[in-house]
Amino acid sequence: MSGPQISIIIPVYNTGIYLKQCIDSIICQSFNDYEMILVDDGSKDNSPAICDTYSLEYPFIQTIHQTNMGVAAARNTGIEKAAGEYLLFLDSDDFIKEEALQLIINTVYENAAVDVIFLEAEKVFANGSTEMLNDGYKREEIVNHSRNDVFKHLGELNKYPGAAWSKLIRKNIVIENRLSFMNGRVVGEDLDFVMNVMLHSNVFNYCSSTFYCYRQRRIGAVSTSHTIHKFADLLSVIEGWIDLAKTEHKDVETSIYSMAAYEYQVLLPIYAKLSKIDARKYKGKMKELKWVLDYRHTSTAKIIRICISIINVSATAKLLAFFLHFRELMKL
C-alpha cells in the first residue's frame, strides 16, 4: 500500500478560533499513518494563515485554498486529493479524543475487508460539560452481520445516523461508485452521501470508544439559508430515498422507509416555520408523505402518527416546533 491508511479531510470556513484545537487533536495522536487535507473554502478570517502554517511545518498536512463553494464542495475536493485507504471527515470547529485514531485502526484490524466503521461521538458544550451523542449502535447487531441485517438495525435506531464524521469509510467505495456530497444544499449535505456509502458497502464494524467531540452552539457557526431552502433540501432527500427503496434497493426497502420517516419527523417543525404561501404550496406533499411514519416503530413516531390522525399534519408540525423550541429554552 503506497498511501497512508487514513486520509483525514477537514473543510475550513471561518473557524480560526477553533481550528488549532482541531488540528492539534490529530497531531498529538500516537497513530501517525495518515494524511491531513485542509480545504480552505474561501475563509475571510485567519483560517487560511493557520492552515498554511501547519502545512509548512508538517509534511503530512496539505492545504488547498478554493473560492467559497460550501462544505459539500470542500469535502469533494478533499476526496479528489485523498491518497489513503480510508476516509475520515472532520469539521474544523470540532476535535477528536486522545488515541482515537489508534482505536479506530484496531477495529479495522478485526476485519481488513471492512467498508464502513460506525463511530461514537460526544457533544461538547461551551461550559465544558459533555454528553454522549448516543446514536444507539449495538455492536452485536453490526459485527459479522449482512448488509440487510445492519440496515434493519439502523432503521430501528432512534435517529438516522447521517453524519459523515461518525464513519470511517473505505475510499474505494466512494471512488468506484462515483459518490460525492451534494453541492448547493443548505442542510443535509451528509445525508445522501452516507446513505449511498452504506448502500454500496457490504462489511460493517463498530468502534465503541468515543472518537469525535462535537461542539455545540459554536461561535461564528455558518448560518443556514432561508427556511424554504432547508425545507426543500430535506424534502428532496426524503423523496430520493423513497425512490431508491422502491426501484433499486428493495432488499432493504422497509429500513430505508424507516430512515426516511425519521427525516420526515425532522421536516415537520421546519414546515411549521414556512410562510403561509409556502406552507399551502407543500401541504399536499406533507400529507402525501405521512405514510412513511408507518415504517418507524419508535415512540416518537407513534405519537406523531396519533397527532396527525387527530389534528392533521399542519397542527402537528406547529405543536412539534413549539415543543422543540421549549426544550431548547430549558437547556439555557
MARDO-842068 format. One line per field, with one value per residue (C-alpha): residue number from 0; residue in one letter; chain; x, y, z. Coordinates in Angstrom, 3 decimals. Example, Ala and Ser with C-alpha at 12.3 -4.5 7.8 and 13.67 -1.06 7.14 Angstrom:
// MARDO-842068
pos <- (0 | 1) .
code <- (A | S) .
unit <- (A | A) .
px <- (12.300 | 13.670) .
py <- (-4.500 | -1.060) .
pz <- (7.800 | 7.140) .
This chain:
// MARDO-842068
pos <- (0 | 1 | 2 | 3 | 4 | 5 | 6 | 7 | 8 | 9 | 10 | 11 | 12 | 13 | 14 | 15 | 16 | 17 | 18 | 19 | 20 | 21 | 22 | 23 | 24 | 25 | 26 | 27 | 28 | 29 | 30 | 31 | 32 | 33 | 34 | 35 | 36 | 37 | 38 | 39 | 40 | 41 | 42 | 43 | 44 | 45 | 46 | 47 | 48 | 49 | 50 | 51 | 52 | 53 | 54 | 55 | 56 | 57 | 58 | 59 | 60 | 61 | 62 | 63 | 64 | 65 | 66 | 67 | 68 | 69 | 70 | 71 | 72 | 73 | 74 | 75 | 76 | 77 | 78 | 79 | 80 | 81 | 82 | 83 | 84 | 85 | 86 | 87 | 88 | 89 | 90 | 91 | 92 | 93 | 94 | 95 | 96 | 97 | 98 | 99 | 100 | 101 | 102 | 103 | 104 | 105 | 106 | 107 | 108 | 109 | 110 | 111 | 112 | 113 | 114 | 115 | 116 | 117 | 118 | 119 | 120 | 121 | 122 | 123 | 124 | 125 | 126 | 127 | 128 | 129 | 130 | 131 | 132 | 133 | 134 | 135 | 136 | 137 | 138 | 139 | 140 | 141 | 142 | 143 | 144 | 145 | 146 | 147 | 148 | 149 | 150 | 151 | 152 | 153 | 154 | 155 | 156 | 157 | 158 | 159 | 160 | 161 | 162 | 163 | 164 | 165 | 166 | 167 | 168 | 169 | 170 | 171 | 172 | 173 | 174 | 175 | 176 | 177 | 178 | 179 | 180 | 181 | 182 | 183 | 184 | 185 | 186 | 187 | 188 | 189 | 190 | 191 | 192 | 193 | 194 | 195 | 196 | 197 | 198 | 199 | 200 | 201 | 202 | 203 | 204 | 205 | 206 | 207 | 208 | 209 | 210 | 211 | 212 | 213 | 214 | 215 | 216 | 217 | 218 | 219 | 220 | 221 | 222 | 223 | 224 | 225 | 226 | 227 | 228 | 229 | 230 | 231 | 232 | 233 | 234 | 235 | 236 | 237 | 238 | 239 | 240 | 241 | 242 | 243 | 244 | 245 | 246 | 247 | 248 | 249 | 250 | 251 | 252 | 253 | 254 | 255 | 256 | 257 | 258 | 259 | 260 | 261 | 262 | 263 | 264 | 265 | 266 | 267 | 268 | 269 | 270 | 271 | 272 | 273 | 274 | 275 | 276 | 277 | 278 | 279 | 280 | 281 | 282 | 283 | 284 | 285 | 286 | 287 | 288 | 289 | 290 | 291 | 292 | 293 | 294 | 295 | 296 | 297 | 298 | 299 | 300 | 301 | 302 | 303 | 304 | 305 | 306 | 307 | 308 | 309 | 310 | 311 | 312 | 313 | 314 | 315 | 316 | 317 | 318 | 319 | 320 | 321 | 322 | 323 | 324 | 325 | 326 | 327 | 328 | 329 | 330 | 331) .
code <- (M | S | G | P | Q | I | S | I | I | I | P | V | Y | N | T | G | I | Y | L | K | Q | C | I | D | S | I | I | C | Q | S | F | N | D | Y | E | M | I | L | V | D | D | G | S | K | D | N | S | P | A | I | C | D | T | Y | S | L | E | Y | P | F | I | Q | T | I | H | Q | T | N | M | G | V | A | A | A | R | N | T | G | I | E | K | A | A | G | E | Y | L | L | F | L | D | S | D | D | F | I | K | E | E | A | L | Q | L | I | I | N | T | V | Y | E | N | A | A | V | D | V | I | F | L | E | A | E | K | V | F | A | N | G | S | T | E | M | L | N | D | G | Y | K | R | E | E | I | V | N | H | S | R | N | D | V | F | K | H | L | G | E | L | N | K | Y | P | G | A | A | W | S | K | L | I | R | K | N | I | V | I | E | N | R | L | S | F | M | N | G | R | V | V | G | E | D | L | D | F | V | M | N | V | M | L | H | S | N | V | F | N | Y | C | S | S | T | F | Y | C | Y | R | Q | R | R | I | G | A | V | S | T | S | H | T | I | H | K | F | A | D | L | L | S | V | I | E | G | W | I | D | L | A | K | T | E | H | K | D | V | E | T | S | I | Y | S | M | A | A | Y | E | Y | Q | V | L | L | P | I | Y | A | K | L | S | K | I | D | A | R | K | Y | K | G | K | M | K | E | L | K | W | V | L | D | Y | R | H | T | S | T | A | K | I | I | R | I | C | I | S | I | I | N | V | S | A | T | A | K | L | L | A | F | F | L | H | F | R | E | L | M | K | L) .
unit <- (A | A | A | A | A | A | A | A | A | A | A | A | A | A | A | A | A | A | A | A | A | A | A | A | A | A | A | A | A | A | A | A | A | A | A | A | A | A | A | A | A | A | A | A | A | A | A | A | A | A | A | A | A | A | A | A | A | A | A | A | A | A | A | A | A | A | A | A | A | A | A | A | A | A | A | A | A | A | A | A | A | A | A | A | A | A | A | A | A | A | A | A | A | A | A | A | A | A | A | A | A | A | A | A | A | A | A | A | A | A | A | A | A | A | A | A | A | A | A | A | A | A | A | A | A | A | A | A | A | A | A | A | A | A | A | A | A | A | A | A | A | A | A | A | A | A | A | A | A | A | A | A | A | A | A | A | A | A | A | A | A | A | A | A | A | A | A | A | A | A | A | A | A | A | A | A | A | A | A | A | A | A | A | A | A | A | A | A | A | A | A | A | A | A | A | A | A | A | A | A | A | A | A | A | A | A | A | A | A | A | A | A | A | A | A | A | A | A | A | A | A | A | A | A | A | A | A | A | A | A | A | A | A | A | A | A | A | A | A | A | A | A | A | A | A | A | A | A | A | A | A | A | A | A | A | A | A | A | A | A | A | A | A | A | A | A | A | A | A | A | A | A | A | A | A | A | A | A | A | A | A | A | A | A | A | A | A | A | A | A | A | A | A | A | A | A | A | A | A | A | A | A | A | A | A | A | A | A | A | A | A | A | A | A | A | A | A | A | A | A | A | A | A | A | A | A | A | A | A | A | A | A) .
px <- (0.000 | 1.675 | -0.509 | -1.393 | -4.044 | -6.311 | -6.989 | -8.469 | -10.483 | -11.294 | -13.315 | -12.364 | -14.511 | -14.053 | -13.262 | -9.999 | -10.921 | -11.325 | -9.056 | -5.834 | -7.532 | -8.959 | -5.594 | -3.643 | -6.049 | -4.958 | -1.247 | -0.989 | -2.279 | 0.142 | -1.108 | 0.559 | -0.147 | -2.440 | -2.539 | -4.494 | -6.171 | -7.293 | -9.651 | -9.939 | -13.294 | -12.702 | -12.378 | -12.324 | -10.725 | -7.296 | -8.113 | -6.098 | -2.973 | -3.384 | -3.728 | -0.639 | 1.411 | 0.631 | 1.251 | 4.708 | 5.605 | 4.169 | 4.729 | 1.658 | -0.645 | -1.829 | -3.728 | -5.972 | -7.427 | -10.576 | -13.310 | -16.277 | -18.498 | -19.764 | -18.858 | -20.017 | -17.721 | -14.845 | -15.270 | -15.441 | -12.168 | -10.628 | -11.824 | -10.240 | -6.876 | -7.029 | -4.391 | -5.420 | -7.156 | -9.854 | -11.582 | -12.318 | -14.208 | -13.880 | -15.449 | -12.861 | -14.610 | -14.682 | -11.863 | -11.089 | -10.216 | -6.726 | -5.751 | -8.930 | -7.174 | -5.347 | -8.583 | -10.279 | -7.421 | -7.573 | -11.169 | -10.013 | -7.602 | -10.542 | -11.606 | -9.404 | -12.293 | -14.381 | -16.078 | -17.636 | -16.918 | -19.533 | -18.001 | -19.169 | -19.236 | -19.966 | -21.457 | -19.201 | -20.900 | -19.471 | -19.287 | -17.073 | -19.732 | -20.264 | -22.886 | -22.836 | -24.400 | -25.740 | -26.687 | -27.638 | -25.431 | -25.281 | -22.090 | -23.837 | -26.227 | -23.404 | -20.287 | -20.375 | -23.846 | -25.072 | -25.859 | -29.584 | -29.199 | -27.192 | -29.778 | -32.532 | -30.607 | -30.010 | -33.680 | -34.588 | -32.336 | -33.913 | -32.476 | -30.834 | -27.037 | -26.317 | -23.184 | -20.230 | -17.818 | -19.174 | -17.956 | -14.633 | -15.186 | -13.139 | -12.158 | -12.720 | -16.418 | -16.610 | -14.357 | -15.645 | -19.284 | -18.603 | -20.152 | -19.935 | -21.529 | -24.409 | -23.340 | -25.656 | -27.628 | -28.036 | -28.819 | -28.346 | -25.330 | -24.229 | -27.478 | -27.450 | -23.695 | -23.847 | -26.891 | -25.204 | -21.971 | -23.883 | -25.911 | -22.704 | -20.969 | -21.035 | -18.813 | -19.521 | -17.958 | -18.356 | -15.839 | -17.342 | -14.674 | -15.646 | -13.897 | -15.455 | -16.071 | -18.989 | -19.052 | -22.474 | -23.665 | -20.471 | -19.432 | -19.484 | -21.042 | -22.162 | -25.772 | -28.234 | -30.300 | -33.985 | -36.375 | -37.844 | -34.411 | -33.883 | -37.325 | -36.832 | -33.428 | -34.690 | -37.846 | -35.649 | -33.655 | -36.798 | -38.289 | -34.971 | -34.676 | -38.230 | -37.477 | -34.241 | -36.093 | -38.826 | -36.611 | -33.034 | -32.840 | -35.974 | -33.913 | -33.615 | -36.780 | -38.513 | -35.329 | -34.881 | -38.518 | -37.880 | -34.873 | -36.928 | -39.610 | -37.080 | -36.179 | -39.905 | -40.084 | -37.240 | -39.047 | -42.271 | -41.036 | -39.324 | -42.639 | -44.267 | -41.936 | -42.726 | -44.575 | -48.301 | -47.841 | -45.128 | -46.992 | -50.070 | -47.864 | -46.389 | -49.372 | -50.413 | -46.891 | -46.648 | -49.949 | -48.871 | -45.635 | -47.022 | -47.358 | -43.629 | -44.265 | -45.937 | -42.491 | -40.985 | -41.663 | -40.216 | -42.426 | -41.876 | -43.112 | -46.159 | -47.052 | -46.653 | -48.864 | -51.570 | -51.371 | -51.634 | -54.687 | -56.365 | -55.315 | -53.816 | -50.271 | -50.057 | -51.187 | -48.881 | -45.953 | -46.664 | -47.020 | -43.728 | -41.970 | -43.252 | -42.095 | -38.592 | -38.298 | -39.390 | -36.893 | -34.080 | -35.083 | -34.923 | -31.269 | -30.238) .
py <- (0.000 | 3.212 | 5.790 | 6.321 | 4.243 | 7.222 | 10.465 | 12.987 | 15.589 | 18.868 | 21.627 | 25.002 | 28.124 | 30.997 | 28.757 | 30.339 | 30.377 | 26.583 | 25.408 | 24.956 | 22.718 | 20.624 | 20.160 | 19.675 | 16.955 | 14.972 | 15.756 | 14.556 | 11.070 | 8.162 | 6.676 | 8.531 | 6.651 | 9.361 | 12.470 | 15.578 | 17.567 | 21.056 | 22.558 | 26.299 | 27.161 | 30.880 | 31.829 | 35.547 | 35.245 | 33.953 | 30.336 | 30.334 | 31.534 | 28.878 | 26.181 | 27.372 | 27.498 | 23.877 | 22.749 | 24.321 | 22.663 | 19.183 | 17.323 | 15.134 | 18.186 | 19.531 | 22.808 | 23.541 | 27.025 | 27.445 | 30.019 | 29.612 | 26.831 | 25.247 | 22.301 | 19.694 | 21.043 | 21.290 | 17.646 | 16.613 | 18.441 | 16.559 | 13.225 | 14.010 | 14.648 | 11.773 | 9.049 | 6.981 | 3.627 | 5.047 | 8.419 | 10.227 | 13.532 | 16.196 | 19.618 | 22.265 | 23.565 | 20.108 | 17.848 | 14.224 | 12.292 | 11.145 | 7.811 | 7.853 | 7.005 | 4.010 | 2.644 | 3.013 | 1.265 | -1.541 | -2.029 | -2.139 | -4.925 | -7.020 | -7.428 | -5.991 | -6.189 | -3.657 | -0.951 | 1.225 | 1.538 | 3.333 | 5.673 | 7.222 | 10.942 | 13.234 | 16.711 | 19.366 | 22.431 | 25.919 | 25.411 | 22.348 | 19.770 | 16.813 | 14.232 | 11.267 | 11.806 | 8.269 | 7.213 | 3.908 | 1.482 | -2.067 | -3.939 | -7.303 | -6.052 | -4.857 | -7.044 | -10.136 | -9.266 | -8.913 | -5.540 | -6.324 | -7.045 | -3.858 | -1.786 | -3.306 | -2.277 | 1.250 | 1.597 | 0.773 | 3.440 | 6.491 | 8.679 | 8.303 | 8.313 | 10.597 | 12.493 | 11.834 | 12.412 | 9.437 | 6.922 | 5.561 | 4.807 | 2.739 | 5.167 | 2.667 | 2.514 | 6.233 | 6.238 | 3.106 | 4.154 | 7.815 | 9.018 | 12.635 | 15.170 | 17.107 | 20.678 | 23.581 | 22.197 | 24.368 | 21.386 | 17.657 | 17.524 | 14.440 | 12.517 | 11.257 | 10.656 | 8.460 | 6.598 | 5.843 | 4.775 | 2.307 | 1.009 | 0.237 | -1.377 | -4.989 | -5.270 | -3.131 | -2.761 | -0.603 | 1.123 | 1.705 | 4.151 | 7.802 | 9.289 | 12.652 | 15.785 | 17.679 | 21.294 | 22.750 | 26.335 | 27.313 | 30.949 | 32.067 | 28.860 | 29.112 | 30.262 | 28.408 | 29.927 | 30.665 | 28.141 | 27.306 | 26.216 | 23.995 | 22.514 | 21.901 | 20.263 | 17.839 | 17.080 | 16.203 | 13.781 | 12.008 | 11.696 | 10.479 | 7.748 | 6.566 | 6.326 | 4.400 | 1.983 | 1.329 | 0.959 | -0.091 | -1.402 | -3.395 | -5.758 | -3.020 | -1.147 | -1.090 | 0.017 | 2.929 | 3.907 | 3.952 | 6.250 | 8.462 | 8.593 | 9.961 | 12.738 | 13.383 | 13.949 | 16.470 | 18.080 | 18.713 | 21.583 | 23.183 | 23.017 | 24.802 | 27.786 | 28.242 | 31.302 | 30.836 | 30.788 | 28.124 | 26.091 | 25.953 | 25.004 | 21.993 | 20.970 | 18.273 | 16.874 | 16.659 | 14.791 | 12.521 | 11.501 | 10.842 | 7.144 | 6.626 | 7.016 | 3.587 | 2.069 | 3.636 | 1.977 | 4.415 | 6.040 | 9.454 | 8.242 | 6.645 | 9.866 | 11.911 | 9.475 | 9.762 | 13.564 | 13.712 | 11.458 | 13.701 | 17.263 | 16.990 | 17.480 | 21.281 | 21.432 | 18.558 | 20.363 | 23.518 | 21.538 | 19.760 | 23.030 | 24.541 | 21.518 | 21.600 | 25.341 | 24.936 | 22.097 | 24.308 | 27.124 | 24.732 | 23.976 | 27.640) .
pz <- (0.000 | -1.209 | 0.514 | 4.187 | 5.880 | 6.556 | 4.719 | 7.162 | 5.264 | 7.023 | 5.321 | 6.788 | 6.719 | 9.182 | 12.162 | 13.219 | 16.908 | 16.907 | 14.094 | 16.052 | 18.606 | 15.781 | 14.054 | 17.299 | 18.423 | 15.364 | 15.503 | 19.103 | 18.219 | 18.688 | 15.412 | 12.556 | 9.317 | 7.992 | 5.859 | 6.750 | 3.972 | 4.969 | 2.402 | 2.992 | 1.459 | 0.940 | 4.611 | 5.471 | 8.920 | 9.920 | 8.994 | 5.728 | 7.526 | 10.217 | 7.563 | 5.712 | 8.916 | 9.744 | 6.154 | 6.171 | 9.460 | 8.856 | 5.569 | 6.100 | 6.152 | 2.802 | 2.437 | -0.525 | -0.989 | -3.057 | -3.511 | -1.205 | -2.536 | 0.662 | 2.869 | 0.342 | -2.375 | 0.106 | 1.112 | -2.545 | -3.168 | -0.262 | -1.659 | -5.033 | -3.357 | -0.863 | -1.140 | 1.887 | 2.032 | 4.301 | 4.533 | 7.785 | 7.788 | 10.496 | 10.882 | 11.615 | 14.734 | 16.339 | 17.564 | 18.369 | 21.507 | 22.510 | 20.955 | 18.860 | 15.593 | 17.043 | 18.468 | 15.087 | 13.300 | 15.856 | 14.723 | 11.085 | 12.025 | 13.244 | 9.612 | 6.891 | 4.402 | 6.344 | 4.263 | 6.986 | 10.694 | 12.778 | 15.356 | 18.620 | 19.426 | 22.333 | 22.457 | 23.988 | 25.443 | 25.955 | 29.731 | 29.256 | 30.024 | 27.715 | 26.914 | 24.563 | 21.155 | 21.554 | 18.049 | 19.643 | 17.742 | 19.093 | 18.259 | 18.288 | 15.565 | 13.281 | 13.514 | 11.262 | 10.012 | 6.450 | 4.937 | 5.240 | 8.962 | 9.507 | 7.645 | 9.764 | 12.891 | 11.584 | 10.708 | 14.308 | 15.855 | 17.470 | 14.694 | 11.324 | 11.884 | 8.933 | 10.000 | 7.702 | 10.604 | 12.539 | 9.953 | 8.738 | 5.049 | 2.626 | -0.134 | -2.948 | -2.045 | -2.830 | -5.898 | -7.625 | -7.223 | -8.039 | -4.798 | -3.713 | -1.425 | -2.982 | -3.721 | -3.075 | -0.159 | 2.917 | 5.157 | 4.979 | 2.696 | 4.669 | 4.443 | 0.855 | 0.879 | 3.965 | 2.659 | -0.671 | 1.030 | 3.178 | 0.237 | -1.661 | 1.329 | 2.442 | 5.528 | 8.594 | 12.020 | 15.107 | 17.386 | 20.820 | 22.051 | 21.825 | 18.821 | 17.985 | 20.056 | 18.526 | 19.644 | 20.466 | 19.964 | 18.195 | 17.896 | 14.300 | 13.014 | 9.415 | 9.312 | 7.121 | 4.358 | 4.438 | 5.899 | 2.491 | 1.249 | 4.291 | 3.787 | 0.068 | 0.605 | 3.233 | 1.270 | -1.704 | 0.466 | 1.671 | -1.802 | -3.203 | -0.570 | -1.184 | -4.894 | -4.200 | -1.942 | -4.483 | -7.546 | -6.710 | -3.153 | -2.431 | -0.273 | 2.366 | 1.369 | 4.744 | 6.529 | 4.132 | 4.687 | 8.438 | 7.960 | 5.633 | 8.326 | 10.812 | 8.386 | 7.896 | 11.660 | 11.298 | 8.367 | 10.302 | 12.552 | 9.544 | 7.699 | 10.637 | 10.077 | 6.379 | 5.181 | 4.682 | 0.915 | 1.027 | 3.647 | 1.393 | -1.560 | 0.251 | 2.352 | -0.088 | -0.262 | 3.534 | 3.698 | 0.859 | 2.607 | 6.092 | 5.233 | 5.833 | 9.560 | 9.443 | 8.901 | 12.004 | 15.340 | 17.859 | 20.487 | 18.895 | 15.519 | 17.134 | 18.960 | 15.772 | 13.842 | 16.502 | 16.487 | 12.703 | 12.748 | 15.342 | 14.472 | 10.916 | 9.603 | 9.873 | 13.502 | 14.432 | 12.805 | 14.825 | 18.042 | 17.417 | 16.611 | 19.876 | 21.868 | 20.360 | 20.974 | 24.596 | 25.093 | 23.800 | 26.137 | 29.083 | 28.223 | 28.500) .
